[in-house]
Amino acid sequence: FAYDEAESLAARGLRQVEAMVQGPERDARELEVRLAVGVTSLLRRGYAAPETAYSMRRARELCAALGDAPALSSALWVLLLYLIAHGELAESEGIAEQLLRMAEQENDPALLVAAHCSFTGLYTHMGRFEEALAHQAETDRIVTPELQKAIRRRFVPEPVLMSRSEQLRCFTILGRVHEGKVVREALRRESELRADPRDSAFVAQFIAEFDLFLGDYESCERISARSVALCEEYGIASERLWAMGYLGAARARLGHSEEGIATITAVLQILDSIECRITTPFFHAMLSGALIRSGDARGGLAEAQRALEIGMQTGEHAWDGELWQLVAVARTALGDAGDATEAAQVEAAWHSASEIATRIGAKGLEARITRARDAVV
């Protein structure tokens, strides 16, 4: 995990590229080096850090100039992750389609798996859970231990572990607890076998999220705290931020409302400052719930509405059902029961939450909506 050495080598490579004659060969070499810089910056400073952004913007220009060349697949994979982190989901979907097209044209099984993994993560964030799970099923059908080793050498960060983590998120949101527990345990074992701190930190956030939704707040707190310490030890940026968000959510649930609210607020401020948009609706939802439970229904309503606005801007709709439920609870706490307009807004929010839960088949969400509605009536 010698990030300093990797950055030094990449900087030397860029100096060599600058001495080359302009043309496709130089562009291909620059793309290779830019991706080395981008990946190192991504792992060390985060998906949305300025250093990552500069390298990835240039990589995007080079990819456009070079077209569908198979050698671009690794570059496109990292570019896709960068775009997802920025909430540019429509453009990300275009790159995922390009990866799938290239894989089929070249009959390239490693790239085919990476393409399916791309769609699993992308569609999970977009709230298209059944499509996400269908792509994961294709990954599971194709991948073998030997193929996964080849994928790991070619694509960084490794796609299969990432998509299986997103599969756990699907099961979390849909309330498919038994399937989630199976995937949770498999992810835990795989990350332990690899002993890679970045993989461990990445997987930890999805396990913490699963436990949070199950109501095992002590486990969520414990996993998140360990992940924060691991990220601080190895200088892993994005996963540290996300782990801090889960830690704040768990502590708010464990009776430390003020500390939890402050932690989630700080995480959201940093994510906003670096223009990292992905998953922020979830943290706004956790902050909204913590504020409502602490008696600040107006603040809770503002956070839920902000999250829905972000989803409209980015296309991330994974948590819309939870968010509309929070809007309904907050409006009920704030509203005048005799005000027909306010009553209609509350009913519309409940309807939106229930319609989403029914449409995506989220039994757990349906149950939470029923309990929440009964509690405020």
C-alpha positions in Angstrom: 0.0 0.0 0.0 2.9 2.3 -0.9 0.9 5.3 -2.1 3.8 7.7 -1.9 5.9 5.5 -4.2 3.0 5.1 -6.6 2.5 8.9 -6.8 6.2 9.4 -7.4 6.4 6.9 -10.2 3.3 8.4 -11.8 4.8 11.9 -11.7 7.9 10.6 -13.4 5.7 9.0 -16.0 4.0 12.3 -16.7 7.3 14.1 -17.3 8.3 11.4 -19.8 5.0 11.8 -21.6 5.6 15.6 -21.9 8.7 14.8 -23.9 6.9 12.6 -26.5 5.8 13.7 -29.9 2.1 14.6 -30.2 -0.1 11.8 -31.6 -2.2 8.7 -30.7 0.8 6.9 -29.2 1.4 9.8 -26.8 -2.3 10.1 -26.0 -2.4 6.4 -25.1 0.6 6.6 -22.9 -0.6 9.8 -21.2 -4.0 8.1 -20.6 -2.2 5.2 -18.9 -0.2 7.5 -16.7 -3.2 9.8 -15.9 -5.1 6.8 -14.8 -2.2 5.7 -12.5 -2.3 9.2 -11.0 -6.1 9.2 -10.8 -6.3 5.8 -9.2 -3.7 6.6 -6.6 -5.4 9.9 -5.8 -8.8 8.2 -5.8 -7.6 5.6 -3.2 -5.7 8.0 -1.1 -7.7 11.3 -1.3 -11.1 10.2 -2.4 -13.3 9.9 -5.5 -14.1 13.6 -5.6 -10.8 15.2 -4.5 -9.4 18.0 -6.8 -6.3 16.0 -7.6 -8.5 13.1 -8.7 -10.7 15.5 -10.6 -7.9 17.0 -12.7 -6.5 13.6 -13.8 -9.9 12.3 -14.5 -11.0 15.3 -16.6 -7.9 14.8 -18.8 -8.5 11.1 -18.9 -12.1 11.7 -20.1 -10.7 13.9 -23.0 -8.2 11.2 -24.0 -10.8 8.5 -23.9 -13.1 10.5 -26.2 -10.2 11.0 -28.6 -9.1 7.4 -28.6 -12.6 5.9 -29.0 -13.6 2.3 -28.1 -10.1 0.8 -28.0 -10.0 -2.3 -25.7 -7.0 -0.9 -23.9 -9.3 1.9 -22.6 -11.4 -0.4 -20.5 -9.5 0.1 -17.3 -9.5 3.9 -17.8 -13.3 3.9 -18.5 -13.9 1.9 -15.3 -12.1 4.5 -13.1 -13.7 7.3 -15.0 -17.1 5.7 -14.3 -16.5 5.6 -10.6 -15.3 9.2 -10.6 -18.5 10.3 -12.4 -20.7 8.3 -10.0 -19.0 9.9 -7.0 -19.9 13.3 -8.5 -23.5 12.3 -9.1 -23.2 12.3 -12.9 -25.3 9.2 -13.2 -26.6 9.7 -16.7 -23.1 10.1 -18.1 -22.0 7.1 -16.0 -24.8 5.0 -17.6 -23.4 5.9 -21.0 -19.9 4.7 -20.0 -21.4 1.4 -18.5 -23.1 0.8 -21.9 -19.8 1.5 -23.7 -18.0 -1.1 -21.5 -20.7 -3.7 -22.2 -20.6 -3.0 -25.9 -16.8 -3.3 -25.9 -16.9 -6.5 -23.9 -19.3 -8.1 -26.3 -17.4 -6.9 -29.4 -14.1 -8.3 -28.1 -15.6 -11.4 -26.4 -13.8 -10.3 -23.2 -15.1 -12.0 -20.1 -13.2 -9.9 -17.6 -14.5 -6.7 -19.2 -18.0 -8.2 -19.4 -18.0 -8.8 -15.6 -16.7 -5.2 -15.0 -19.6 -3.9 -17.2 -22.2 -5.9 -15.3 -20.7 -4.7 -12.0 -20.9 -1.1 -13.3 -24.6 -1.5 -13.9 -25.1 -3.1 -10.4 -23.7 -0.2 -8.6 -25.2 2.4 -10.9 -28.7 1.0 -10.9 -28.6 0.6 -7.1 -28.0 4.3 -6.7 -30.7 5.1 -9.2 -33.3 3.0 -7.3 -33.6 0.4 -10.1 -33.0 -2.4 -7.7 -34.3 -5.4 -9.8 -32.2 -4.3 -12.7 -29.2 -4.0 -10.4 -29.7 -7.5 -9.0 -30.2 -8.9 -12.5 -26.7 -7.6 -13.5 -25.3 -9.0 -10.3 -26.8 -12.4 -11.1 -25.0 -12.2 -14.5 -21.7 -11.4 -12.7 -22.2 -14.4 -10.4 -23.0 -16.6 -13.4 -19.8 -15.6 -15.3 -17.2 -15.0 -12.7 -14.8 -17.8 -11.5 -12.0 -17.5 -8.9 -9.4 -17.4 -11.7 -11.3 -14.8 -13.7 -11.7 -12.7 -10.6 -8.0 -12.7 -10.1 -7.5 -11.5 -13.6 -10.1 -8.8 -13.1 -8.4 -7.7 -9.9 -5.1 -7.3 -11.8 -6.8 -5.3 -14.5 -9.3 -3.1 -12.8 -8.7 -0.9 -9.7 -10.7 -0.7 -7.5 -11.8 -4.3 -8.0 -15.3 -4.4 -9.6 -16.7 -7.7 -8.2 -16.2 -6.8 -4.5 -17.8 -3.4 -5.2 -20.8 -4.8 -6.9 -21.4 -7.4 -4.2 -21.3 -4.6 -1.7 -24.0 -2.8 -3.8 -26.0 -6.1 -3.9 -26.0 -6.0 -0.1 -27.3 -2.4 -0.2 -30.2 -3.6 -2.5 -31.1 -6.2 0.0 -30.9 -3.7 2.8 -33.2 -1.2 1.1 -35.6 -3.9 -0.1 -35.8 -5.5 3.4 -34.6 -8.9 2.1 -32.9 -9.7 5.4 -32.0 -13.4 4.9 -30.4 -12.8 1.5 -28.6 -9.8 3.0 -27.2 -11.8 5.9 -25.7 -14.3 3.4 -24.1 -11.6 1.3 -22.9 -9.8 4.5 -21.1 -12.8 5.7 -19.5 -13.6 2.3 -18.3 -10.0 2.0 -16.9 -10.1 5.5 -14.9 -13.3 4.8 -13.7 -12.1 1.4 -12.4 -8.7 2.8 -10.6 -10.5 5.6 -8.9 -12.9 3.2 -7.6 -10.1 1.1 -6.3 -8.1 4.0 -6.4 -4.9 1.9 -7.2 -1.9 4.1 -9.1 -0.1 1.3 -11.2 -3.2 0.5 -11.9 -3.7 4.2 -13.0 0.0 4.6 -15.2 -0.1 1.5 -17.0 -3.3 2.5 -17.4 -2.1 6.1 -19.7 0.8 5.2 -22.2 -1.5 3.5 -22.2 -3.9 6.5 -22.6 -1.0 8.8 -25.5 0.3 6.7 -27.2 -3.2 6.8 -26.8 -3.4 10.6 -28.2 0.1 11.0 -31.3 -0.8 9.0 -31.7 -4.0 11.1 -31.6 -1.8 14.3 -28.3 -3.3 15.5 -26.9 0.1 16.3 -24.1 -1.2 18.5 -22.7 -3.3 15.6 -23.0 -0.3 13.2 -21.1 1.9 15.7 -18.4 -0.8 16.3 -17.8 -1.5 12.6 -17.8 2.2 11.7 -15.4 3.1 14.4 -13.0 0.4 13.3 -13.2 1.5 9.7 -12.5 5.2 10.7 -9.4 4.0 12.5 -8.3 1.9 9.6 -8.7 4.7 7.1 -6.8 7.1 9.3 -3.9 4.6 9.6 -3.6 4.1 5.9 -4.7 7.6 4.7 -8.0 6.5 2.9 -10.2 9.5 2.4 -13.6 8.8 1.0 -14.2 5.6 3.0 -13.2 7.5 6.1 -15.9 10.2 5.4 -18.6 7.7 4.8 -17.6 5.6 7.9 -17.9 8.8 10.0 -21.4 9.3 8.6 -22.5 5.8 9.7 -20.8 6.3 13.0 -22.8 9.5 13.5 -26.0 7.8 12.6 -25.4 4.9 15.0 -24.5 7.2 17.9 -27.6 9.3 17.3 -29.6 6.1 17.5 -27.8 5.1 20.7 -28.9 8.2 22.6 -26.0 10.5 21.7 -28.2 12.8 19.5 -26.1 15.9 19.8 -22.8 14.1 18.9 -24.4 12.1 16.1 -26.1 15.2 14.5 -22.8 17.1 14.7 -20.9 14.3 13.1 -23.3 13.7 10.2 -23.5 17.5 9.6 -19.7 17.8 9.4 -19.5 14.8 7.0 -22.2 16.4 4.7 -20.3 19.8 4.8 -17.1 18.1 3.6 -18.9 16.0 0.9 -20.5 19.2 -0.4 -17.2 21.1 -0.4 -15.5 18.5 -2.6 -18.7 18.0 -4.8 -19.1 14.4 -3.8 -22.8 13.9 -4.4 -23.3 10.1 -4.3 -24.9 8.7 -1.1 -25.4 12.1 0.3 -29.2 11.7 0.2 -28.7 8.8 2.6 -26.8 10.9 5.1 -29.3 13.7 4.8 -32.0 11.1 5.6 -30.1 9.9 8.7 -29.6 13.5 9.8 -33.3 14.2 9.1 -34.4 11.3 11.3 -32.0 12.3 14.1 -33.3 15.9 14.1 -36.9 14.8 14.1 -36.3 12.4 17.0 -34.5 15.2 18.9 -37.6 17.5 18.5 -36.4 19.6 15.6 -39.0 18.7 13.1 -38.4 21.8 11.0 -34.7 20.9 10.6 -35.6 17.3 9.8 -38.0 18.4 7.1 -35.4 20.7 5.6 -32.8 17.8 5.4 -35.3 15.4 3.9 -36.3 18.0 1.3 -32.7 18.8 0.5 -32.0 15.1 -0.1 -34.9 14.8 -2.5 -33.6 17.8 -4.4 -30.2 16.3 -4.7 -31.8 13.1 -6.0 -33.6 15.1 -8.7 -30.4 16.7 -9.7 -28.3 13.6 -9.9 -30.8 10.8 -10.6 -30.0 9.0 -7.3 -33.3 7.7 -6.0 -32.3 4.7 -3.8 -33.6 6.3 -0.6 -36.6 8.2 -1.9 -39.1 6.0 0.0 -37.4 6.7 3.3 -37.2 10.4 2.5 -40.8 10.8 1.7 -41.7 9.0 5.0 -39.5 11.5 6.8 -41.2 14.4 5.1 -44.6 13.0 6.2 -43.5 12.6 9.8 -41.9 16.0 10.0 -44.9 17.7 8.3 -47.3 15.9 10.7 -45.2 17.2 13.7 -45.2 20.7 12.4 -48.6 21.0 10.8 -52.0 22.2 11.8 -54.4 19.2 11.7 -57.3 21.6 10.8 -55.4 23.2 7.8 -56.7 21.5 4.7 -53.6 22.4 2.6 -51.2 21.1 5.2 -53.2 17.9 5.6 -53.1 17.4 1.8 -49.3 17.8 1.8 -48.9 15.3 4.6 -51.1 12.8 2.8 -49.3 13.3 -0.4 -46.0 12.5 1.3 -47.4 9.4 2.9 -48.7 8.3 -0.5 -45.4 8.9 -2.2 -43.5 6.8 0.4 -46.1 4.0 0.2 -46.2 4.0 -3.6 -42.4 3.7 -3.8 -42.3 0.9 -1.3 -44.9 -1.0 -3.1 -43.4 -0.4 -6.6 -39.9 -1.7 -5.6 -41.3 -4.5 -3.4 -39.6 -3.2 -0.2 -41.5 -5.0 2.6 -39.3 -3.6 5.3 -39.9 -0.1 4.1 -43.7 -0.8 3.9 -43.6 -2.0 7.6 -41.6 1.1 8.7 -44.0 3.4 6.9 -47.0 1.7 8.7 -45.3 1.9 12.1 -44.3 5.6 11.5 -47.8 6.5 10.4 -49.4 4.7 13.3 -47.0 6.4 15.7 -48.0 10.0 14.6 -51.7 9.5 14.1 
